[in-house]
């Protein structure tokens, strides 16, 4: 007599002498066949609903269980806990409870942790608002009195399609979408107090991979798959909402300083935008990201691109260090900004117009980079079943517009795009406007040259719609490739009419990871001009203004002398960095008292002593001589200057300048190493990164 036993690892045949074989012998044979010592459960059906009572009376025969030759039964093993049934009384054995506890999905723990994380403060503010769009009395259609209301003047919901179309709002705001998908009871009771008890959370993250814990009685993917665990077909379409509605730079100089790199070197630049989220009143329940500073991490720059290793430990540690300072300033990471500028050669200060509807807005590589960064910076929401829904991370591209002037475009990747990237379904293409869908099979998951292989998860059917040359909507398979535009969500951007930036230093400190090296020598010069490193520091208006510099604060933290975390014995006392950042923020009535308290702290005195003993005998502080002018009104028009050949930025490269004007160290122009490990090209005198052997400008080698 043969009984077939199916497990998630496959099917085994158990040979019995006859149908009168007792149950205990059947259990022993199954354990031997599957090489298991744990007890198990048997079921008649693959859905594990009809259990076979093995442990009630082991003296019974197999025929008493209703099994006959050739029958298929289904087995379930515990994964981690072992159960010794024979040593316990039979009436106390509950194997099913143990197995259910063991087989709890792993994602439940991460979802629980995500639900415990607090969502952004701006979400709590907008949840308390009704979001209704107030309309005035229509003089043509309203026939009622002033204190009455009709269908022509009653308030509209924030997601009303006619209002969005009339006001040319391409994507509704996230909180408008949230009010659209919640239940009527939730909408009537309001969102301010959170989800109603016992209600189903309306938001769900897209999941495109095969379900890991399928009860279909087969081996997990890639050994087996069924209709229950395989993901449904994916139809790509434009996302109707956006997590962030508007990108605003607190002032034009923030972008102006970053673009000075391109004007000096002709190579591209990458930066991380730090700021805060605020209400955006131009759209119902809108959110805007206000950028207060741009941090430029370590990178390799080229004329036609750049390299940033976002998966390296060095990058993650650098970002974590900056996040500490940003949090002390009341800021957070908002997004990234990338330049893509090429002088058009006209000599009129114009740049090439590359990105448009006939070419691309984001390249496939930039699209995947944005998706990765959004996955690393999720948006926590108490309305999502997993505690996470999308991301507010913004990608800004600085490139030429149709007038060949420098302009900014801001984008996000849709939740579907994030899901495709998280499932590893897409890969970049040599065509910048196309993404390639991976084919199932082996792929390299290890580091370069490791040779480790992984199995690609099940790739479902991916489709997208488009209108052909006859104006007919056609459904097309996304394999092998599909346009990047199906994953893009566009944002608006701008500058305030009355700038009120957080950091207002008139002579800012060096920007990190540039040719002008941040060092203790340059720091001593800069702090000496602010009267902060003398034996008796004097707090003046210049000191208050000069300390309000994000790049200076980050560099002071990186030295490691100032305390970052609060003392456990005195948790109410601010750390050194927190106190310094508090003094750097605007609208502080007691900023002079704060700075007086700060310069009296032991850690600051230690830092001042180290700087003075190392560099004090070689420097006599002089007022900065920098003159920094913008070539256009940045508040009305995004970066008005357009070429590194313009002469409207005057810089003083004197030895004593410790501000933006001194953007280069003195180097030997005859060739060889420069200050900070840079090497100077013997042919064109350009300063190159120490990791490169070929000049980024002329392309000639460092050594013959």
Secondary structure as the mmCIF struct_conf table of DSSP 4:
data_model
#
loop_
_struct_conf.conf_type_id
_struct_conf.id
_struct_conf.beg_label_comp_id
_struct_conf.beg_label_asym_id
_struct_conf.beg_label_seq_id
_struct_conf.end_label_comp_id
_struct_conf.end_label_asym_id
_struct_conf.end_label_seq_id
STRN STRN1 UNK A 2 UNK A 7
TURN_TY1_P TURN_TY1_P1 UNK A 8 UNK A 9
STRN STRN2 UNK A 10 UNK A 15
BEND BEND1 UNK A 17 UNK A 17
TURN_TY1_P TURN_TY1_P2 UNK A 19 UNK A 20
STRN STRN3 UNK A 22 UNK A 22
HELX_RH_AL_P HELX_RH_AL_P1 UNK A 23 UNK A 34
TURN_TY1_P TURN_TY1_P3 UNK A 35 UNK A 35
BEND BEND2 UNK A 38 UNK A 38
STRN STRN4 UNK A 40 UNK A 43
BEND BEND3 UNK A 44 UNK A 45
TURN_TY1_P TURN_TY1_P4 UNK A 46 UNK A 47
BEND BEND4 UNK A 48 UNK A 48
BEND BEND5 UNK A 50 UNK A 50
STRN STRN5 UNK A 51 UNK A 52
BEND BEND6 UNK A 55 UNK A 56
TURN_TY1_P TURN_TY1_P5 UNK A 58 UNK A 59
BEND BEND7 UNK A 60 UNK A 60
STRN STRN6 UNK A 61 UNK A 61
HELX_RH_3T_P HELX_RH_3T_P1 UNK A 62 UNK A 65
TURN_TY1_P TURN_TY1_P6 UNK A 66 UNK A 66
TURN_TY1_P TURN_TY1_P7 UNK A 69 UNK A 70
STRN STRN7 UNK A 72 UNK A 77
BEND BEND8 UNK A 79 UNK A 80
TURN_TY1_P TURN_TY1_P8 UNK A 86 UNK A 87
BEND BEND9 UNK A 88 UNK A 88
HELX_RH_3T_P HELX_RH_3T_P2 UNK A 90 UNK A 92
HELX_RH_AL_P HELX_RH_AL_P2 UNK A 95 UNK A 102
TURN_TY1_P TURN_TY1_P9 UNK A 103 UNK A 103
TURN_TY1_P TURN_TY1_P10 UNK A 106 UNK A 106
HELX_RH_AL_P HELX_RH_AL_P3 UNK A 107 UNK A 116
BEND BEND10 UNK A 117 UNK A 117
HELX_LH_PP_P HELX_LH_PP_P1 UNK A 118 UNK A 120
HELX_RH_AL_P HELX_RH_AL_P4 UNK A 121 UNK A 127
TURN_TY1_P TURN_TY1_P11 UNK A 128 UNK A 128
BEND BEND11 UNK A 129 UNK A 129
STRN STRN8 UNK A 133 UNK A 133
HELX_LH_PP_P HELX_LH_PP_P2 UNK A 136 UNK A 138
TURN_TY1_P TURN_TY1_P12 UNK A 139 UNK A 141
BEND BEND12 UNK A 144 UNK A 144
TURN_TY1_P TURN_TY1_P13 UNK A 146 UNK A 147
TURN_TY1_P TURN_TY1_P14 UNK A 151 UNK A 153
BEND BEND13 UNK A 154 UNK A 154
HELX_LH_PP_P HELX_LH_PP_P3 UNK A 155 UNK A 155
STRN STRN9 UNK A 156 UNK A 156
HELX_LH_PP_P HELX_LH_PP_P4 UNK A 157 UNK A 157
TURN_TY1_P TURN_TY1_P15 UNK A 158 UNK A 159
HELX_RH_AL_P HELX_RH_AL_P5 UNK A 161 UNK A 166
TURN_TY1_P TURN_TY1_P16 UNK A 167 UNK A 168
BEND BEND14 UNK A 170 UNK A 171
STRN STRN10 UNK A 172 UNK A 173
HELX_RH_AL_P HELX_RH_AL_P6 UNK A 174 UNK A 181
BEND BEND15 UNK A 182 UNK A 182
HELX_RH_AL_P HELX_RH_AL_P7 UNK A 184 UNK A 189
BEND BEND16 UNK A 191 UNK A 191
TURN_TY1_P TURN_TY1_P17 UNK A 192 UNK A 193
BEND BEND17 UNK A 195 UNK A 195
HELX_LH_PP_P HELX_LH_PP_P5 UNK A 196 UNK A 196
TURN_TY1_P TURN_TY1_P18 UNK A 197 UNK A 198
HELX_LH_PP_P HELX_LH_PP_P6 UNK A 199 UNK A 201
STRN STRN11 UNK A 203 UNK A 203
BEND BEND18 UNK A 209 UNK A 209
HELX_LH_PP_P HELX_LH_PP_P7 UNK A 210 UNK A 211
BEND BEND19 UNK A 212 UNK A 213
BEND BEND20 UNK A 216 UNK A 218
HELX_LH_PP_P HELX_LH_PP_P8 UNK A 219 UNK A 220
TURN_TY1_P TURN_TY1_P19 UNK A 221 UNK A 223
TURN_TY1_P TURN_TY1_P20 UNK A 227 UNK A 229
BEND BEND21 UNK A 230 UNK A 230
HELX_LH_PP_P HELX_LH_PP_P9 UNK A 231 UNK A 233
STRN STRN12 UNK A 234 UNK A 236
BEND BEND22 UNK A 240 UNK A 240
STRN STRN13 UNK A 241 UNK A 242
BEND BEND23 UNK A 243 UNK A 243
STRN STRN14 UNK A 246 UNK A 249
BEND BEND24 UNK A 250 UNK A 250
HELX_RH_AL_P HELX_RH_AL_P8 UNK A 252 UNK A 265
BEND BEND25 UNK A 266 UNK A 266
STRN STRN15 UNK A 270 UNK A 280
TURN_TY1_P TURN_TY1_P21 UNK A 281 UNK A 282
BEND BEND26 UNK A 283 UNK A 283
TURN_TY1_P TURN_TY1_P22 UNK A 284 UNK A 285
STRN STRN16 UNK A 286 UNK A 295
BEND BEND27 UNK A 298 UNK A 298
STRN STRN17 UNK A 300 UNK A 302
TURN_TY1_P TURN_TY1_P23 UNK A 303 UNK A 304
STRN STRN18 UNK A 305 UNK A 307
TURN_TY1_P TURN_TY1_P24 UNK A 310 UNK A 311
BEND BEND28 UNK A 312 UNK A 312
HELX_RH_AL_P HELX_RH_AL_P9 UNK A 313 UNK A 328
TURN_TY1_P TURN_TY1_P25 UNK A 329 UNK A 330
STRN STRN19 UNK A 332 UNK A 339
STRN STRN20 UNK A 343 UNK A 343
BEND BEND29 UNK A 345 UNK A 349
STRN STRN21 UNK A 351 UNK A 351
BEND BEND30 UNK A 356 UNK A 356
TURN_TY1_P TURN_TY1_P26 UNK A 357 UNK A 358
BEND BEND31 UNK A 359 UNK A 359
BEND BEND32 UNK A 361 UNK A 362
HELX_RH_AL_P HELX_RH_AL_P10 UNK A 364 UNK A 376
BEND BEND33 UNK A 377 UNK A 377
HELX_LH_PP_P HELX_LH_PP_P10 UNK A 378 UNK A 379
STRN STRN22 UNK A 380 UNK A 380
TURN_TY1_P TURN_TY1_P27 UNK A 382 UNK A 383
STRN STRN23 UNK A 384 UNK A 384
TURN_TY1_P TURN_TY1_P28 UNK A 385 UNK A 386
BEND BEND34 UNK A 387 UNK A 387
STRN STRN24 UNK A 388 UNK A 388
STRN STRN25 UNK A 394 UNK A 400
TURN_TY1_P TURN_TY1_P29 UNK A 402 UNK A 403
BEND BEND35 UNK A 404 UNK A 405
STRN STRN26 UNK A 406 UNK A 413
HELX_RH_AL_P HELX_RH_AL_P11 UNK A 415 UNK A 422
TURN_TY1_P TURN_TY1_P30 UNK A 423 UNK A 424
STRN STRN27 UNK A 426 UNK A 428
BEND BEND36 UNK A 430 UNK A 431
TURN_TY1_P TURN_TY1_P31 UNK A 432 UNK A 433
STRN STRN28 UNK A 434 UNK A 437
HELX_LH_PP_P HELX_LH_PP_P11 UNK A 438 UNK A 439
BEND BEND37 UNK A 440 UNK A 441
STRN STRN29 UNK A 442 UNK A 444
BEND BEND38 UNK A 446 UNK A 447
TURN_TY1_P TURN_TY1_P32 UNK A 448 UNK A 449
STRN STRN30 UNK A 453 UNK A 455
HELX_LH_PP_P HELX_LH_PP_P12 UNK A 456 UNK A 458
STRN STRN31 UNK A 462 UNK A 467
TURN_TY1_P TURN_TY1_P33 UNK A 469 UNK A 470
BEND BEND39 UNK A 471 UNK A 471
STRN STRN32 UNK A 473 UNK A 477
BEND BEND40 UNK A 479 UNK A 480
STRN STRN33 UNK A 481 UNK A 483
HELX_RH_3T_P HELX_RH_3T_P3 UNK A 484 UNK A 487
STRN STRN34 UNK A 488 UNK A 495
BEND BEND41 UNK A 497 UNK A 498
BEND BEND42 UNK A 502 UNK A 502
BEND BEND43 UNK A 506 UNK A 507
HELX_LH_PP_P HELX_LH_PP_P13 UNK A 508 UNK A 511
TURN_TY1_P TURN_TY1_P34 UNK A 512 UNK A 513
BEND BEND44 UNK A 514 UNK A 516
HELX_RH_AL_P HELX_RH_AL_P12 UNK A 520 UNK A 529
TURN_TY1_P TURN_TY1_P35 UNK A 530 UNK A 531
BEND BEND45 UNK A 533 UNK A 534
TURN_TY1_P TURN_TY1_P36 UNK A 535 UNK A 536
HELX_RH_AL_P HELX_RH_AL_P13 UNK A 541 UNK A 546
TURN_TY1_P TURN_TY1_P37 UNK A 547 UNK A 547
HELX_RH_AL_P HELX_RH_AL_P14 UNK A 550 UNK A 559
BEND BEND46 UNK A 560 UNK A 560
BEND BEND47 UNK A 562 UNK A 562
BEND BEND48 UNK A 565 UNK A 565
HELX_RH_3T_P HELX_RH_3T_P4 UNK A 568 UNK A 570
TURN_TY1_P TURN_TY1_P38 UNK A 571 UNK A 572
BEND BEND49 UNK A 573 UNK A 573
HELX_LH_PP_P HELX_LH_PP_P14 UNK A 574 UNK A 575
HELX_RH_AL_P HELX_RH_AL_P15 UNK A 576 UNK A 584
BEND BEND50 UNK A 585 UNK A 587
TURN_TY1_P TURN_TY1_P39 UNK A 589 UNK A 590
HELX_RH_AL_P HELX_RH_AL_P16 UNK A 591 UNK A 599
TURN_TY1_P TURN_TY1_P40 UNK A 600 UNK A 600
BEND BEND51 UNK A 601 UNK A 601
HELX_RH_AL_P HELX_RH_AL_P17 UNK A 602 UNK A 615
HELX_RH_3T_P HELX_RH_3T_P5 UNK A 616 UNK A 618
BEND BEND52 UNK A 631 UNK A 632
TURN_TY1_P TURN_TY1_P41 UNK A 634 UNK A 636
BEND BEND53 UNK A 637 UNK A 638
TURN_TY1_P TURN_TY1_P42 UNK A 644 UNK A 645
BEND BEND54 UNK A 647 UNK A 647
TURN_TY1_P TURN_TY1_P43 UNK A 655 UNK A 656
BEND BEND55 UNK A 659 UNK A 659
TURN_TY1_P TURN_TY1_P44 UNK A 660 UNK A 661
BEND BEND56 UNK A 664 UNK A 664
TURN_TY1_P TURN_TY1_P45 UNK A 669 UNK A 670
BEND BEND57 UNK A 671 UNK A 671
STRN STRN35 UNK A 672 UNK A 673
HELX_RH_3T_P HELX_RH_3T_P6 UNK A 675 UNK A 677
STRN STRN36 UNK A 679 UNK A 680
TURN_TY1_P TURN_TY1_P46 UNK A 682 UNK A 684
STRN STRN37 UNK A 687 UNK A 688
TURN_TY1_P TURN_TY1_P47 UNK A 690 UNK A 691
BEND BEND58 UNK A 693 UNK A 693
STRN STRN38 UNK A 694 UNK A 694
TURN_TY1_P TURN_TY1_P48 UNK A 696 UNK A 698
STRN STRN39 UNK A 701 UNK A 701
BEND BEND59 UNK A 702 UNK A 702
#
